Amino acid sequence: MMNRAAEGERAPEQRKREKRDVHGWIVLDKPIGMTSTHAVNMVKRLFAAKRAGHAGTLDPLASGLLPIALGEATKTVPFVMEGRKVYRFTVRWGEERDTDDAEGRITATSGQRPSLQAIRSFIPRFTGAIEQVPPRFSAIKVEGERAYDLARDGEVVELEPRTVTIHRLELIDMPDRDHGVFAAECGKGAYVRALARDLGRALNCLGHVVSLRRTAVGPFNESTATSLEGLQQIEAGRSEPSLLMPVEAGLADLPELRVSASDAGRLARGQPVLLRGRDAPRLEGWVSVSAQGALIALAEVDKGELRPRRVFNLARS
């Protein structure tokens, strides 16, 4: 039988393993070399959270904003992912690689180098709604398998072009003839690596990404981010620090609708609510719903009816 001293020695270790209901957002400034999965697992462990997810993968080569959702915030991930993303990236001219970044194998070379004028003249072709073939080494599924897994196994991966939106593409520096530094604002599903590859092909000089940083995702920007060093200072079991942003931070781009306590009760039970009266808001589509300062639900407004789609339970253990 285990004595009381042994029990006492193990109790703190057992408490560390207990999972908690933690709800909110951590916007990690992910360093180069870390995978997005590793980052999520690290944050989940540090907060002893039961659930965690992220809003948009960042490649190990890339740094910058990786929004990580904990608990009920995972219900808002799709809305963050729908938001625009801003990147700063450097293209190395003269080489194309199988991964479209510096980690890959060289597949073609060119002695041509683009002029400043040539780059600027081609940029309009890569803004707005464009057709883009994703990189072979991407997380897109092909018959149930990730494209990057198939590519690593040596299989020929043929991905179909997709329509993506590039809201802004700007050349911001040319440090030398071999490199161009760009800023891009992209919609959902756009790949910066593919953008660099296609721009290099259009300029007849080839190219691949050698550095990439994401500076904004939806409502989150660098001012809301915390460093890896900041996270590592969190002690297991400590109460949630101020760097944990509320669940509704991920919904900043959605219209907010306040309802009465009685209507909040109906929505929490999954029942629709009619928006009546002269002062009823004239809204359509998705809204975040709150009552008495608390987030209640994500709902859709259709013909004056508020229909709950995701209900929040933000009670903490």
Buried (B, 14 or more C-beta within 10 A) or exposed (E): EEEEEEEEEEEEEEEEEEEBBBBBBBBBBBBBEBEBEEBBEBBBBBBBBBBBBBBBEBBBBBBBBBBBBBBBBBBBBBBBBBBBBBBBBBBBBBBBBBBBBBBBEEEEEBEEBBEEEBBEEBBEEBBEEBEBBBBBBBEBEBEEEBBBBBBEEEEEBEBEEBEBBBBEBEBEEBEEEBBBBBBBBBBBEBBBBBBBBBBBBBBEBBBBBBBBBBBBBBBBEBEBBBEEEBBEEBEEEEEBBEBBBEBBBBBBEBBEBBBEEEBBBBBBEEEBBEBEEEEEEEBEEBBBBBBEEEBBBBBBBEEBEBBBEBBBEBEEE
